[in-house]
């Protein structure tokens, strides 16, 4: 019981940190440069730019309240309460950080640093079963009732629509440079890319599917070169020729070595390489097979 309470405290602590980092990204890098992040943060920023003497923290909170109420009804549970906590900590951060803590010297540096921060924020919230709200809540709700849908595409379309519409409004109404749209896109792209990098790890596994006419020789060489197991299955091509498919998982840094082996010992093989985001049934995989 004590361990469960302690783990819950730790999770809420990290979700709170995610909310603080999200708020710092908006306050320090995005709003001073009049950029438009995707999702509901982008909507809050747009309203903030067009409301004289507007309070960004209040706008951010009010725009997220309807979604949080919907999440309470449809999702309930731990996810919603952690998302509410992340929203509260982000709101507090936007409210208490001094106005002087801004970076407006270089838009390019701002979007890169801000993107890294928001990517870190989304990743930390996600691995502790929470989120920063906005379109992430919408994705969670849609996935609950339509698990067959591509949620990442839905979130990307929603974020991109906000980014484009908001940037055009700033260009047309306030006379901002058209570059604001490009910088905003770099921010969103950097954030999603950094989050994906953290998910995969910096030495994430890759799966090789090698269809070969020389399975024995390739097995022997691969097993000698790597501390790996592999899977062998017979296959037949469209002409009725019997071949074997070898399936082996290697670390990203080992992929180039395996490619050289294939080119040297079986250049006529047909090889497919795919990123592997997780090996969840063997949590010691990455440590055991370095």
Secondary structure as UniProt FT lines:
FT   HELIX           2..24
FT   HELIX           25..30
FT   HELIX           31..33
FT   HELIX           39..50
FT   TURN            52..53
FT   HELIX           56..74
FT   HELIX           77..96
FT   TURN            99..100
FT   HELIX           107..127
FT   TURN            128..129
FT   HELIX           135..145
FT   TURN            147..148
FT   HELIX           151..173
FT   HELIX           179..200
FT   TURN            202..203
FT   STRAND          205..212
FT   HELIX           215..225
FT   STRAND          231..236
FT   TURN            238..239
FT   STRAND          242..251
FT   HELIX           252..265
FT   TURN            267..268
FT   STRAND          270..275
FT   TURN            280..281
FT   TURN            283..284
FT   HELIX           285..288
//
